[in-house]
Amino acid sequence: MQTYQHYINGQFVDPKAGVWFESENPYNGEVWASIPRGDAEDVDLAVAAAKAAFDGEWGQTGPTQRGKLLVKLAEIVEREAARLGEIEVRDNGKLIAEMGAQTKYLAEWYRYYGGLADKVEGAVIPSDKPGIFNFTRYEPLGVIGMITAWNSPLLLLAWKLAPALAAGNTAVIKPSEYTSASTLEFMKLVEEAGFPAGVVNTVTGFGQDVGAPLVAHRHVDKVAFTGSDVSGQKIYQEAAKKIMPVTLELGGKSPNIVFEDADFEAAVMGAISGIFAATGQTCIAGSRLLVQRSIHDQFVARLVEVAGAATIGDPMSVDTHVGPVTTPPQYQKILDYIAIGKAEGAQCVLGGGPYSGAGAKGQQFVQPTIFTGVSNDMRIAQEEVFGPVLSVIPFDTEDDAVRIGNDIVYGLAAGVWTSDIGRALRMSERLKAGTVWVNTYRAVSFTSPFGGYKRSGEGRESGKEAIKEFLQVKSVWIAQQTTAANPFVMR
């Protein structure tokens, strides 16, 4: 049993209340770690440490030095990537093939923003006011509260922490209570990299005990959150009380659209990747599969064949395709939505319930499930399931595909499968989504902005755009002459 501590002001410390809670391995149900259960007092200490660092040593650290620290952290993360990946699999049950690749790749965010740290530039503005020199400068916001989801803890943290530190901010992190261990392990790497005490802090615990006081804290200057749209809405409302900026990366119900001229086999694999990879527990899941009617039946038949052959079992095995659901509440939610789909009259052509066959050591496995006969107004087509449940919807024309694809409250991502470059460009323009993939799916990079339209979020993560999410612009006016002007008239 591994017993963890908070990381506050450069030290690993026990929770003030002296309470811990258990973390279970989703694959076998075994308790493997003890996580500190923080509260508002722990949050106060972490925010105070972050504010003192921002007002003190970190605030005096130049962008080039900040960048060097981030690059050093990237090197350490690369060294420890395999170990971090194994910890995440033990904590959230996702495949080692995916989580290992993620933890190896996340070093690139710290390296990228390390290089970008001293390349944020203001501008000299040609002024129409005689004798005035006007320029802009970008300045950090201060203390950033970071709340991450349980499906990809360290990758989602990198999307926030790397640009925030590059911009000169400090951080207080609240990981999901279901997957806190990898973030606490990551704090050891932050310490090794040489970041000053208080620059990065982590307090673990539950939303009402840690997340709520963190968002409401008067010395927190911004919140960056990944999670459900319901939780995001609550954070937005709380932030509005302080007129505080937020970055929200929320849910999705992404359309994955297959035209009759697509490469058939590539599109089948893209549809599988869109929904059954990560056991469907991803905000960008292509959970609405729109298939042109002329190829619908043939496509569904092949889809069922491939998905039905997926290996279900131990996420630590490189041969496993589908692992367990991460949390008991999410497991039940997925089963509830499968029941809703059946009650709505959709036809379940694959799966449709729990999986207890070979490889299912624990109690949180769901069969890859495919529904046909789905209309876009059904709940299984409109609401985020966050599991291996696919709704297949036929369409006739390009206009139909756009109409159905956009007829949703979300707008995080979309996929298009076609061999027509004109159609690819038209669809990428017409679909209301922050990311549109053409003839691929689930591709992300540290170089490219990521975020949602509509109820899928606010702001962007990754790419050059992300660093400005953690900066504020100041306009400076300097009079070149001291001649007195009329004080009662705007200059």
C-alpha positions as CSV (number, residue, x, y, z in Angstrom):
1,M,0.0,0.0,0.0
2,Q,1.4,3.4,-1.1
3,T,0.5,6.3,1.2
4,Y,0.7,9.7,-0.4
5,Q,0.8,13.3,0.9
6,H,-0.2,16.7,-0.4
7,Y,2.5,18.7,-2.1
8,I,2.5,22.3,-0.7
9,N,5.2,24.9,-0.7
10,G,7.9,22.5,-1.9
11,Q,7.1,19.8,0.8
12,F,5.1,16.7,1.0
13,V,2.7,17.1,3.9
14,D,-0.1,15.3,5.6
15,P,-3.6,16.6,5.3
16,K,-4.5,19.0,8.1
17,A,-7.5,16.9,9.1
18,G,-5.4,13.7,9.2
19,V,-7.7,11.8,6.9
20,W,-6.9,9.6,3.8
21,F,-9.1,7.7,1.4
22,E,-8.5,4.6,-0.6
23,S,-7.7,4.3,-4.4
24,E,-8.8,1.1,-6.1
25,N,-7.5,-0.6,-9.2
26,P,-10.5,-0.6,-11.6
27,Y,-9.2,-3.9,-13.2
28,N,-9.2,-6.1,-10.1
29,G,-10.8,-4.0,-7.4
30,E,-7.7,-4.1,-5.2
31,V,-6.9,-1.1,-2.9
32,W,-3.4,-0.1,-3.8
33,A,-3.0,3.5,-2.6
34,S,-4.0,5.8,0.2
35,I,-4.7,9.4,-0.9
36,P,-4.9,12.4,1.4
37,R,-8.4,13.8,1.8
38,G,-7.8,17.6,1.8
39,D,-10.2,20.4,2.8
40,A,-10.4,24.2,2.7
41,E,-7.6,24.5,5.2
42,D,-5.2,22.6,2.9
43,V,-6.4,24.7,0.0
44,D,-5.7,27.9,2.0
45,L,-2.1,26.8,2.7
46,A,-1.5,25.8,-1.0
47,V,-2.9,29.1,-2.3
48,A,-0.9,31.1,0.2
49,A,2.2,29.3,-1.0
50,A,1.4,29.9,-4.6
51,K,0.7,33.6,-4.0
52,A,3.9,34.1,-2.0
53,A,5.9,32.4,-4.8
54,F,4.2,34.6,-7.4
55,D,4.8,37.8,-5.4
56,G,8.4,36.7,-4.6
57,E,11.0,34.5,-6.2
58,W,9.0,33.2,-9.1
59,G,7.7,36.7,-10.0
60,Q,11.3,37.7,-10.3
61,T,12.3,34.8,-12.4
62,G,12.7,35.8,-16.1
63,P,11.1,34.0,-19.0
64,T,14.3,32.4,-20.2
65,Q,15.0,30.8,-16.9
66,R,11.4,29.7,-16.6
67,G,11.8,28.1,-20.0
68,K,15.0,26.3,-18.9
69,L,13.2,24.8,-15.9
70,L,10.4,23.5,-18.2
71,V,12.8,21.9,-20.6
72,K,14.6,20.2,-17.6
73,L,11.2,19.0,-16.4
74,A,10.5,17.6,-19.9
75,E,13.8,15.6,-19.7
76,I,12.9,14.2,-16.3
77,V,9.4,13.3,-17.5
78,E,10.8,11.4,-20.5
79,R,13.0,9.4,-18.1
80,E,10.1,8.5,-15.9
81,A,7.4,8.1,-18.6
82,A,7.1,4.3,-18.4
83,R,6.7,4.3,-14.6
84,L,4.1,7.1,-14.7
85,G,2.1,5.3,-17.4
86,E,1.9,2.2,-15.2
87,I,0.7,4.2,-12.3
88,E,-2.0,5.8,-14.4
89,V,-3.2,2.3,-15.6
90,R,-3.3,1.1,-12.0
91,D,-5.4,4.2,-11.1
92,N,-7.8,4.5,-14.1
93,G,-7.8,1.2,-15.8
94,K,-7.0,2.5,-19.3
95,L,-4.7,0.5,-21.6
96,I,-1.0,0.6,-21.0
97,A,-0.6,1.0,-24.8
98,E,-2.5,4.3,-24.6
99,M,-1.4,5.6,-21.2
100,G,2.3,4.7,-21.8
101,A,2.2,6.6,-25.1
102,Q,0.5,9.5,-23.3
103,T,3.0,9.8,-20.5
104,K,5.9,9.6,-23.0
105,Y,4.3,12.2,-25.2
106,L,3.4,14.7,-22.4
107,A,7.1,15.7,-22.1
108,E,6.6,17.5,-25.4
109,W,4.2,20.1,-23.8
110,Y,6.8,21.1,-21.3
111,R,9.5,21.2,-23.9
112,Y,7.3,23.2,-26.3
113,Y,6.3,25.8,-23.7
114,G,9.8,25.9,-22.4
115,G,10.8,27.2,-25.8
116,L,7.9,29.5,-26.0
117,A,8.4,31.1,-22.6
118,D,10.7,34.0,-23.7
119,K,9.0,34.5,-27.1
120,V,5.8,36.3,-25.8
121,E,6.1,39.8,-27.2
122,G,4.1,43.0,-26.8
123,A,4.0,45.6,-29.6
124,V,4.7,49.2,-30.2
125,I,1.5,50.8,-31.3
126,P,1.6,53.6,-33.9
127,S,-0.3,56.3,-32.0
128,D,-2.5,59.0,-33.4
129,K,-1.8,61.1,-30.3
130,P,1.1,63.5,-30.9
131,G,4.0,63.1,-28.4
132,I,2.7,59.8,-27.0
133,F,4.6,56.5,-27.0
134,N,2.2,53.6,-26.6
135,F,3.1,49.9,-26.2
136,T,1.7,46.7,-24.9
137,R,3.1,44.1,-22.6
138,Y,1.8,40.6,-21.6
139,E,1.7,39.8,-17.9
140,P,0.9,36.6,-15.9
141,L,-2.4,36.4,-14.1
142,G,-1.2,35.1,-10.8
143,V,-2.4,31.9,-9.0
144,I,-4.1,29.4,-11.3
145,G,-6.4,26.7,-9.9
146,M,-6.2,23.6,-12.1
147,I,-8.8,20.8,-11.8
148,T,-8.2,17.7,-13.9
149,A,-10.4,14.7,-14.9
150,W,-9.8,11.1,-14.2
151,N,-9.4,9.7,-17.7
152,S,-6.0,11.2,-18.6
153,P,-4.7,13.0,-15.5
154,L,-1.1,13.8,-16.5
155,L,-1.8,14.7,-20.1
156,L,-4.6,17.0,-19.1
157,L,-2.4,18.6,-16.5
158,A,0.4,19.2,-19.0
159,W,-2.1,21.1,-21.2
160,K,-2.7,23.5,-18.3
161,L,0.5,23.6,-16.3
162,A,3.1,23.9,-19.1
163,P,1.6,27.1,-20.6
164,A,0.7,28.6,-17.2
165,L,4.3,28.2,-15.9
166,A,5.8,29.5,-19.1
167,A,3.6,32.6,-18.8
168,G,4.9,33.2,-15.2
169,N,2.0,32.0,-13.1
170,T,1.9,29.7,-10.1
171,A,-0.4,26.7,-9.7
172,V,-2.6,24.8,-7.2
173,I,-3.7,21.5,-8.7
174,K,-6.7,19.4,-7.7
175,P,-6.7,16.1,-9.5
176,S,-9.7,13.8,-9.7
177,E,-10.3,11.9,-6.5
178,Y,-10.3,8.7,-8.5
179,T,-6.9,9.3,-10.1
180,S,-4.7,11.4,-7.8
181,A,-1.6,9.1,-7.5
182,S,0.1,10.0,-10.8
183,T,-0.2,13.7,-10.1
184,L,1.4,13.3,-6.7
185,E,4.2,11.2,-8.2
186,F,4.6,14.0,-10.8
187,M,5.3,16.5,-8.0
188,K,8.5,14.6,-7.2
189,L,9.6,15.4,-10.8
190,V,8.7,19.1,-10.4
191,E,10.8,19.2,-7.2
192,E,13.7,17.4,-9.0
193,A,13.6,19.9,-11.8
194,G,14.3,22.7,-9.4
195,F,11.1,24.8,-9.4
196,P,11.1,27.2,-6.4
197,A,8.9,26.2,-3.4
198,G,5.2,27.2,-3.9
199,V,5.3,27.5,-7.7
200,V,3.4,24.2,-8.1
201,N,1.2,22.7,-5.4
202,T,-1.2,19.8,-5.3
203,V,-4.1,19.2,-2.9
204,T,-6.1,16.0,-3.3
205,G,-9.6,15.2,-2.2
206,F,-13.2,15.6,-3.2
207,G,-14.9,18.3,-5.2
208,Q,-16.9,19.8,-2.3
209,D,-14.0,19.7,0.0
210,V,-11.1,20.9,-2.3
211,G,-12.5,21.9,-5.7
212,A,-15.2,24.3,-4.4
213,P,-12.9,26.2,-2.0
214,L,-10.2,26.4,-4.6
215,V,-12.5,27.9,-7.2
216,A,-14.0,30.4,-4.7
217,H,-10.7,31.4,-3.1
218,R,-10.1,35.1,-3.3
219,H,-6.4,34.7,-4.2
220,V,-7.1,32.4,-7.1
221,D,-6.9,34.4,-10.3
222,K,-8.1,31.9,-12.9
223,V,-9.4,28.3,-13.0
224,A,-8.5,25.8,-15.7
225,F,-10.8,22.8,-15.6
226,T,-11.4,19.6,-17.5
227,G,-14.5,17.6,-16.8
228,S,-18.2,17.4,-17.4
229,D,-20.3,20.2,-18.7
230,V,-22.4,20.1,-15.5
231,S,-19.4,20.7,-13.3
232,G,-18.0,23.2,-15.7
233,Q,-21.2,25.2,-15.5
234,K,-21.0,25.3,-11.7
235,I,-17.4,26.5,-11.9
236,Y,-18.4,29.2,-14.5
237,Q,-21.1,30.4,-12.2
238,E,-18.7,30.6,-9.2
239,A,-16.1,32.3,-11.3
240,A,-18.6,34.9,-12.4
241,K,-19.0,36.1,-8.8
242,K,-15.3,37.1,-8.9
243,I,-15.3,38.2,-12.6
244,M,-12.5,35.6,-12.9
245,P,-11.4,34.1,-16.2
246,V,-11.7,30.4,-16.8
247,T,-10.6,27.8,-19.3
248,L,-13.1,25.0,-19.5
249,E,-12.6,21.8,-21.5
250,L,-15.9,20.0,-21.2
251,G,-17.9,17.2,-22.7
252,G,-18.7,16.2,-26.2
253,K,-21.1,14.1,-28.4
254,S,-18.9,14.3,-31.5
255,P,-20.2,13.3,-35.0
256,N,-18.0,10.9,-36.9
257,I,-19.3,11.2,-40.5
258,V,-18.6,8.5,-43.1
259,F,-19.4,9.3,-46.8
260,E,-19.9,6.6,-49.4
261,D,-16.7,7.7,-51.2
262,A,-14.5,7.1,-48.1
263,D,-11.8,4.5,-47.9
264,F,-14.1,1.9,-46.4
265,E,-11.7,0.0,-44.2
266,A,-9.9,3.1,-42.9
267,A,-13.3,4.6,-42.0
268,V,-14.3,1.4,-40.1
269,M,-11.0,1.6,-38.1
270,G,-11.6,5.3,-37.5
271,A,-15.1,4.6,-36.2
272,I,-13.7,1.9,-33.8
273,S,-10.9,4.3,-32.7
274,G,-13.4,7.1,-32.2
275,I,-15.6,5.2,-29.7
276,F,-14.0,2.0,-28.3
277,A,-10.5,3.3,-27.7
278,A,-10.1,4.3,-24.1
279,T,-13.3,2.3,-23.4
280,G,-15.1,5.3,-24.8
281,Q,-14.0,7.4,-21.7
282,T,-12.8,10.4,-23.7
283,C,-14.4,13.8,-24.3
284,I,-13.6,13.6,-28.0
285,A,-15.3,10.2,-28.5
286,G,-17.0,9.9,-31.9
287,S,-20.1,8.5,-30.2
288,R,-22.5,9.6,-33.0
289,L,-21.5,7.7,-36.1
290,L,-23.2,9.2,-39.2
291,V,-23.1,6.8,-42.1
292,Q,-24.3,7.6,-45.6
293,R,-27.4,5.5,-46.3
294,S,-26.0,3.8,-49.4
295,I,-23.3,2.1,-47.4
296,H,-25.0,1.9,-44.0
297,D,-25.8,-1.8,-43.8
298,Q,-22.5,-2.9,-45.2
299,F,-20.6,-0.5,-42.9
300,V,-22.4,-1.6,-39.8
301,A,-21.8,-5.3,-40.5
302,R,-18.1,-4.7,-40.8
303,L,-18.1,-2.5,-37.7
304,V,-19.8,-5.2,-35.7
305,E,-17.3,-7.8,-37.0
306,V,-14.3,-5.8,-35.9
307,A,-15.6,-4.5,-32.6
308,G,-16.9,-7.9,-31.7
309,A,-13.4,-9.4,-32.0
310,A,-11.9,-6.9,-29.6
311,T,-10.0,-8.4,-26.7
312,I,-11.4,-7.3,-23.3
313,G,-9.3,-7.7,-20.2
314,D,-6.2,-6.7,-18.4
315,P,-5.2,-3.1,-19.3
316,M,-1.6,-3.9,-18.5
317,S,-1.5,-6.3,-21.4
318,V,-0.4,-4.9,-24.7
319,D,-2.8,-7.4,-26.4
320,T,-5.9,-5.9,-24.7
321,H,-8.2,-3.6,-26.8
322,V,-10.8,-2.7,-24.2
323,G,-10.2,-2.3,-20.5
324,P,-12.5,-1.7,-17.5
325,V,-14.6,1.4,-16.8
326,T,-12.6,3.6,-14.4
327,T,-15.2,4.3,-11.6
328,P,-18.2,2.5,-10.2
329,P,-20.5,5.5,-10.8
330,Q,-19.4,5.7,-14.4
331,Y,-19.9,2.0,-14.9
332,Q,-23.5,2.3,-13.7
333,K,-24.1,5.4,-15.8
334,I,-23.1,3.5,-18.9
335,L,-25.4,0.6,-18.2
336,D,-28.2,3.0,-17.5
337,Y,-27.7,4.7,-20.9
338,I,-27.7,1.3,-22.6
339,A,-31.1,0.6,-21.0
340,I,-32.3,4.0,-22.1
341,G,-31.3,3.3,-25.7
342,K,-33.2,0.0,-25.7
343,A,-36.2,1.7,-24.2
344,E,-36.1,4.4,-26.8
345,G,-36.4,1.8,-29.5
346,A,-32.9,1.7,-30.8
347,Q,-31.7,-1.7,-32.0
348,C,-28.7,-3.1,-30.1
349,V,-26.6,-5.0,-32.7
350,L,-23.6,-5.6,-30.5
351,G,-23.0,-5.9,-26.8
352,G,-25.6,-4.2,-24.6
353,G,-24.6,-5.0,-21.1
354,P,-21.8,-6.0,-18.6
355,Y,-18.9,-8.2,-19.7
356,S,-18.0,-11.1,-17.4
357,G,-16.1,-13.3,-19.8
358,A,-12.4,-14.2,-20.2
359,G,-10.2,-11.4,-19.0
360,A,-12.8,-9.7,-16.8
361,K,-11.1,-10.0,-13.4
362,G,-13.1,-7.2,-11.8
363,Q,-16.7,-6.0,-11.9
364,Q,-16.4,-2.9,-14.1
365,F,-16.4,-4.2,-17.6
366,V,-19.0,-3.2,-20.3
367,Q,-19.3,-4.9,-23.7
368,P,-18.5,-2.7,-26.7
369,T,-22.1,-1.7,-27.6
370,I,-23.5,-0.6,-31.0
371,F,-27.0,0.8,-31.5
372,T,-28.6,1.2,-35.0
373,G,-32.0,2.7,-35.8
374,V,-31.0,5.8,-33.8
375,S,-32.6,9.1,-34.5
376,N,-30.7,12.2,-33.5
377,D,-33.3,13.3,-31.0
378,M,-32.9,10.2,-28.8
379,R,-31.1,10.6,-25.5
380,I,-28.4,8.2,-26.5
381,A,-27.6,10.5,-29.4
382,Q,-27.9,13.8,-27.5
383,E,-26.4,13.1,-24.1
384,E,-22.8,12.2,-23.3
385,V,-22.5,8.6,-22.2
386,F,-18.7,8.6,-21.7
387,G,-18.4,4.9,-22.4
388,P,-18.2,2.2,-25.2
389,V,-21.6,2.9,-26.6
390,L,-22.0,3.9,-30.2
391,S,-25.1,5.4,-31.9
392,V,-25.3,4.9,-35.7
393,I,-27.4,7.4,-37.6
394,P,-28.0,7.2,-41.3
395,F,-27.9,10.3,-43.6
396,D,-28.5,10.9,-47.3
397,T,-26.8,14.1,-48.4
398,E,-23.9,16.4,-47.3
399,D,-26.5,18.9,-46.1
400,D,-28.1,16.2,-44.0
401,A,-24.8,15.3,-42.4
402,V,-24.1,18.9,-41.5
403,R,-27.6,19.4,-40.1
404,I,-27.4,16.2,-38.0
405,G,-23.8,16.8,-37.0
406,N,-24.5,20.3,-35.7
407,D,-27.8,19.4,-34.0
408,I,-26.3,19.0,-30.6
409,V,-25.5,21.3,-27.6
410,Y,-21.8,20.2,-27.8
411,G,-19.1,21.2,-30.2
412,L,-15.8,19.7,-29.1
413,A,-14.8,17.6,-32.2
414,A,-16.0,16.0,-35.4
415,G,-14.7,13.5,-37.9
416,V,-15.1,13.4,-41.7
417,W,-14.3,10.4,-43.9
418,T,-14.2,11.2,-47.6
419,S,-12.0,11.0,-50.7
420,D,-13.4,14.3,-52.0
421,I,-11.0,17.2,-51.0
422,G,-13.7,19.8,-51.8
423,R,-16.1,18.0,-49.5
424,A,-13.4,17.7,-46.8
425,L,-12.9,21.5,-46.9
426,R,-16.6,22.3,-47.0
427,M,-17.3,20.0,-44.0
428,S,-14.4,21.3,-42.0
429,E,-15.9,24.8,-42.5
430,R,-19.5,24.0,-41.8
431,L,-19.2,21.7,-38.8
432,K,-19.5,23.6,-35.5
433,A,-16.6,22.0,-33.6
434,G,-13.3,23.1,-32.1
435,T,-11.5,20.3,-33.9
436,V,-12.3,18.6,-37.2
437,W,-10.4,15.5,-38.3
438,V,-10.6,14.4,-41.9
439,N,-9.7,10.8,-42.6
440,T,-8.3,10.3,-39.1
441,Y,-9.5,10.6,-35.5
442,R,-8.2,11.3,-32.0
443,A,-5.1,13.1,-33.2
444,V,-3.8,15.8,-30.8
445,S,-0.5,17.7,-30.6
446,F,1.2,20.2,-28.4
447,T,1.5,22.5,-31.5
448,S,-2.3,22.6,-32.2
449,P,-5.0,24.4,-30.2
450,F,-7.7,22.3,-28.6
451,G,-11.1,23.3,-27.2
452,G,-14.8,23.4,-27.8
453,Y,-17.7,25.3,-29.3
454,K,-21.0,25.8,-27.5
455,R,-21.4,23.7,-24.3
456,S,-18.1,22.0,-24.9
457,G,-16.1,24.7,-23.3
458,E,-14.4,28.0,-23.2
459,G,-10.8,28.9,-24.2
460,R,-8.1,26.8,-25.9
461,E,-5.4,24.5,-24.7
462,S,-2.2,23.6,-26.5
463,G,-0.5,25.5,-29.4
464,K,0.6,29.1,-29.3
465,E,-2.9,30.2,-28.4
466,A,-2.8,28.5,-25.0
467,I,-0.1,30.6,-23.4
468,K,-2.2,33.8,-23.9
469,E,-5.0,32.1,-21.9
470,F,-2.7,32.6,-18.9
471,L,-1.7,36.2,-19.7
472,Q,-3.3,39.6,-19.5
473,V,-2.4,42.5,-21.8
474,K,-1.5,45.9,-20.5
475,S,-1.4,49.0,-22.6
476,V,1.3,51.6,-21.5
477,W,1.1,55.3,-22.6
478,I,4.2,57.5,-22.1
479,A,4.1,61.2,-22.8
480,Q,7.3,62.4,-24.5
481,Q,6.7,65.9,-23.4
482,T,5.6,67.4,-20.1
483,T,3.6,70.2,-21.6
484,A,0.4,70.7,-19.6
485,A,-2.8,69.8,-21.4
486,N,-6.3,70.8,-20.7
487,P,-7.2,68.6,-17.7
488,F,-10.9,68.7,-18.4
489,V,-10.6,67.1,-21.9
490,M,-9.7,63.5,-22.8
491,R,-6.5,63.4,-24.7
